[in-house]
């Protein structure tokens, strides 16, 4: 732990690395910089001066981190895309793997010419990191955010206000589409969704850090595809004409692709993440084009 002696930024970082290496692994370097920046109330480590560092606050954070609590859950912040988002115990922490959803939607939107308005839906929104990141890049966009958890929606609202996106967004407390107006869905071009997709048996054996995320954001039922089925079946029934961008995981791809084949659903494309693992599918629904 750090004492009350006035230490340089580099010395503090060195001591943090000694403590973090066992709990944070290859993330120790990044986490040490985040902790120092956070204690100095600065966005970037490089901007921190030695005199601005709060040793006492770093000690408090380090104590929690050593116990196994994820850093994002301690400081209620997590970087995603180009921003730092508020997160808490009631939301899934944003993950770099999910940035591929933002990237692909933006790439596809660049190919749409003469589009005056881009209306999309962030389903199972959590912190709202997906929808807000897309809004931030597209001036003519508007996003509806849906989540079943009021507490998650509260976190999403904080981020919407933080990044001043109130004019480009609307929040809906709903179990999927249960309380979402059908007339709004008719005007939606794209649905982006990172649903719970961990099979229940696998959820029970997740590492301790992942288990700090709420179970409702992780447990996808017996095969991990319960939410995909509910979402797709509903959208087929109401003849949704837009595109769907789903985050997926290699653990569910076999069952997911089997279900899509049985439904006659077209996979427009698949994408892998930075580790070359299946992470995204874009689909369109049958009899809607």
N, C-alpha and C positions, 0 to 999 in steps of 0.2 A: 504494500500500500504506500501511498505517498505521504510524506510528512509535511510539516508546515514550512520547511525550508524553501527558499525561493529557488526553484529549479528552472532550467531552460526548457524550452519546448522539446528540443531533441532528447534531453535527459528524461523528461516525463514520458515521451513516446517509447524510449528504450525500456523503462521500467514497466510500462503497460504491456509491451510485447512479451516480456518475461512472464507476466501473469496470464495473458490472453492466449498464448500459443497452445496451451493444453485444452482450452475450452472452445476457441474460435478457429483453430487450424489455419488454413490458408487465408482466412478472412481477418486474421489478427492485425495485420498492417492497416487495412482499411478501417477496422473498428477503432483502433487506437487513434487514428486521425479524426474520426467522427466524434469520439468522446472528447477530445481536446477542443475541437471546433465548437461543439455543443456547450461545453463549460464556459467558453469565451463568448458565447452568443454570436458566433460568426458562421457564415455559410460554408466557407472554405478554409481548410487547414492552413493553406499558404498565407492567408490574411491574418492569422492569429499572432499577436505579440505576446512575448513571455509574461508581461505584467497583467495580461487580461485573463489568464488561465485560473480557474477556480479549482484548487486542489481538493477542497472538501467535497465539491459536487462530483468530481471525478471519482473520488473514493466511494461515494454512495452508489454511483453507477457501476463501478467495478465490483463492489460487493454483490450486487444483484446478478451481474453477468457471470461471475464465478459460480454462482449457484445454478446456472444453466438457463436463466431467463434470457430470451433473445434481446439484443440491444434495442431493436425497434420498439419492443414492448416496454422497455424501461424509459426511453426518452420520448416515446410517442411520435416518432418520426421515421420515415423511410423514403429513400430516394427512388424515383421511378421516372423513366423517360428523361425529361429536362427539369423536373421539379422535386421538391421535398414535400411529401404528403403527410398529413396527420393520420396516425393509426393508433388503435388502442386494443384492449382485450376483447372487444366485440367485433373486430374486423379481421379479415385475412390480410396479413402484411403483404404489400405489393412486392412482386418478385420480378427480377430481370427477365426471366423466361417469358413473362406475359407481354413484354414490350413488342414481341413479334406481331401481336394482334393490332397494336397501334400502327406499326410499320406497314403492314399489309393493307390495312384500310386506307391509309394515306396514299400508298402507291396506287391503289385502285381508283381512288377519288381523282387523282391527277389525270386519269385517262377519260374522265367524264367532262365533256365540254358543255358550255352554256348552261350549267346547273346553277340556278339562282339560289336554291336552298337545299342544304343537305340535312335531312332529319334522321336521327338514328336513336337507338335505344341501348342503354347499358343495363343489361339484365343480370340480377344477382350482383349489384354494383359494389357492395362493400364500401371501401374508401372513396370510390368514384374515380380511381386513378386512370382507368381506361378511357372513360367518357371525357373526363376533364382534359386529358392529354390530347385527345383528338380535337376537342373544341379549341384548345389552345393553338392548334396548327391550322384550323380551317375557320376563317372569319365568318363564312356563310352557314355555319353549322348550328344545330340545336339538338340537345340531347335530353331524353327522358330517362331518369334514373329509377330503377325498381329494386327494392330489396324487401325480404320478408321480415327483417329485423329492424325495429324502430331505432335501436341503438346504433346499428350500422348506418342507417340513414342519417342519424345525427352527426356521425363522423364525416359522411359524404357532404353534408350541408356545410360543415366547418371548412372543408376543402374548397367547396364551390365559392364560399365567401372569401376565403384566403386568396384565391386566384381571380376573384372578381368576375365570376362566370354566371352570376344570377340571371342576367338577361338572356343567356343561352341555354338555360336548363330548367327542368321541373322535376320534383321528387314525387314518387308514388310508393306508399307503403302497401305492398301486395305480395301474396304468395304466388310467385310467378305472375300469370296474367289475371288472377282471380278478381282483383279490384282495379284493373287497368282498363280505361275506356276503349272499347273496340273502335270507336271512330278515330282515335289518335293512331291506332295501329295501322289504319289504312294509309296514313301519310308517312309511315316509317320506311326509309330506304334500306336501312341496314340494322341488324341486331348484332351486337357484340356481347359475348357471354363467356364468363369463366365460372362455370357451375361447380358444385361439389362433385368430385369424380374419383375419390379414393374408395375402392371396395371396402365394405365394412370390416371384413376379416383383416385387411391390410391396415386399416385405420387403427385397429387395436394394437398393432405392433410398430406404429410410427415412433420416430425418435422423440425424446422429451421436448426438444425445442419446438418441433412442429406442433406438438400437442398444446402449446400455448395459444395457437390459433383456435377460434371457436369450432366445435365439432360440426355445427350446422354449415360451416363453409367448406368442409372437407369430406364428410361421409356421403358418398354417392349411392349407398345401398349395396345390395348383395354383389352385383356385378360392376358397380361403379357408374352405371349409365342411367339410373332412375330419372335424373333431372333432364337429361337429353331427350329421353322418350316422352316425358310429360310436355316439354317445350315443343318438340317437333310435332307430336300428335295434335296438340292444340292449334298450332300454326297451319297445319294441313287442313284441319277442320274449318278454319276461318279463311282459308285460301290466301294466306299471306304471300305477297308477290315480291318481297325484297330478298336480300341475301343474308345469310347467317354466318357469322365468324365465331367458331367455338374454340376455346382452348381445350386441348385433350392431353392425354398422357399415354406413354407406351403400355402402361399396365391395363388400359381399357381398350386399346385399338382393335383387337381381334373381335371382341363382342360389339363394339361400336360399329365397325364396318359391316359386320354380319347384319345388324339391325337396319342400317341404311340400305343395304342391298335388298333385304326383304321388303322394305317400304318403297323401293324404286326411286330412291333419292340420289340425285346427282352430286358427286363431290367435284366441285369446280377445280380445286387444287388442295394439296396438302403441303405443309411446311414444317421444317425441323427447327429446333432452337439452336443455341450456341454450342450445345453439346451433341448436336446431330441426332437429337431425340424427337420423335413425333410430338408436335406441340400445337399445331393449328390445322383446322379444316375449314374451308369455305364451302358452303352448300347452298343449293337452291332446291325448292320443293317441287314435287310433281304437279303437273296440270296448273301451273301458276304463270307460265311464261307465254 
